[in-house]
Amino acid sequence: MYTTFIYDVDGTLIDTEKAVLGSLQKMLKVDYDRVVELRDLLFVLGIPGSVSLPQLGMDDINRANARWNYFMKDFYHSIEVFNGITDLLDTLKRRHVIQGIVTSKTNQELNEDFVPFGLMSYLTHIVCADDTEKHKPNPEPLLRFLQISGAEPSSSIYIGDTIYDYQCAKAANIDFALALWGCKEHEHIPAKYKFEKPQDLIKLLED
């Protein structure tokens, strides 16, 4: 049975796709006069800006990332907690399951985009992009989580929505559950579990 549930944030706990892609699209247009279709920016979902921005030809990554975060504020209204997430976190807390997050967001981004939704009280351990040198799909973020939490890989599961999440979990020798409610192209991600809605994760306590 799993005693530690580790979550990705974007696309797993909160729906930020419109905000992430819309703000990036706006930044590229305003700052670089580049018109890029949203579908051509999907690859940025699930990895830090420090990894995705160079793939867009950005040179000053820190400035570009700061501007991207600046434009995110214009899209905050589109961010919302996925249906069922709060109930899931509450149920698992009452069953004394350890819960935490491993995210590609920086600590600042987490504070701005996620903390306002009031879910932090359910999460006892946090690993952000600036807490490790390497990032998903490298296993270092999940290994860091295991280190600070004292959790065992065999009794832990990582829940995410991208191929990067799956690859990170596999490399860390942790089972992976795919959040279909936030996932794109799930048929290309060979997860151990695939769940339609957050409440389905409670089934893992019965294994």
C-alpha positions, -999 to 999 in steps of 0.1 A, spaced: 0 0 0 12 35 -7 17 57 23 32 87 4 14 106 -24 36 130 -43 19 154 -68 29 175 -97 12 209 -96 3 222 -131 -21 199 -149 -25 177 -118 -37 198 -88 -45 230 -106 -55 238 -142 -30 263 -155 -27 254 -191 -45 285 -204 -25 307 -181 9 292 -189 5 291 -226 -14 323 -230 11 343 -210 40 328 -229 23 335 -262 17 371 -251 53 376 -239 67 363 -273 44 388 -291 50 418 -269 87 414 -263 99 396 -294 72 404 -320 68 366 -326 34 351 -333 34 315 -321 3 293 -321 -7 278 -287 -4 243 -301 33 249 -309 39 259 -272 25 227 -257 59 213 -252 66 237 -223 40 221 -201 57 202 -173 92 215 -175 108 247 -160 112 279 -180 149 275 -177 146 244 -198 118 254 -222 128 290 -230 161 280 -246 142 258 -270 124 289 -282 157 306 -289 158 328 -258 192 341 -248 185 360 -216 166 332 -199 162 350 -165 147 381 -181 124 361 -204 113 340 -175 106 371 -154 85 386 -182 66 353 -187 57 354 -150 48 391 -153 23 383 -181 9 353 -160 -9 379 -139 -31 387 -168 -43 351 -169 -47 344 -132 -85 345 -136 -83 313 -158 -65 292 -131 -86 269 -110 -83 238 -88 -94 207 -106 -127 193 -94 -122 167 -67 -87 177 -57 -96 193 -24 -118 163 -14 -89 140 -24 -63 158 -3 -87 160 27 -95 123 25 -59 113 24 -49 136 52 -76 121 74 -62 87 65 -27 99 76 -12 96 42 19 118 37 13 142 8 37 166 -9 46 181 -43 74 179 -68 69 207 -93 87 225 -121 76 258 -107 101 279 -88 93 288 -52 82 322 -63 59 308 -90 44 284 -65 37 312 -41 21 333 -68 2 307 -88 -7 279 -63 -5 291 -26 -36 314 -30 -58 284 -35 -53 273 1 -41 237 -4 -7 240 12 -19 228 46 -24 193 31 12 192 18 40 184 42 70 184 19 77 206 -12 103 204 -39 104 233 -65 126 238 -95 151 260 -76 155 233 -49 175 210 -73 202 215 -99 186 190 -123 149 189 -133 123 166 -146 126 142 -164 158 138 -144 150 119 -111 167 144 -89 136 163 -78 118 131 -66 150 118 -50 152 151 -32 117 146 -20 125 112 -7 155 126 11 136 154 29 105 133 37 122 100 47 97 82 25 105 49 8 103 46 -30 84 13 -27 56 29 -7 55 62 -26 36 71 -58 40 102 -80 9 116 -97 15 138 -128 1 146 -162 31 147 -186 57 123 -201 83 142 -181 66 133 -149 65 96 -159 102 96 -169 112 113 -136 93 87 -116 106 58 -135 142 70 -131 136 74 -94 121 39 -91 88 53 -79 54 41 -93 36 66 -114 -1 75 -118 -13 95 -147 -38 123 -141 -60 120 -172 -80 151 -161 -50 172 -170 -31 150 -195 -24 154 -232 -19 124 -254 -21 98 -226 -17 69 -250 20 78 -253 26 76 -215 30 40 -202 19 48 -166 13 20 -141 -21 36 -133 -43 60 -153 -71 77 -135 -100 96 -149 -107 118 -118 -89 127 -86 -112 106 -64 -100 75 -82 -67 78 -65 -83 66 -32 -83 31 -48 -46 30 -43 -51 27 -6 -69 -6 -12 -40 -23 -31 
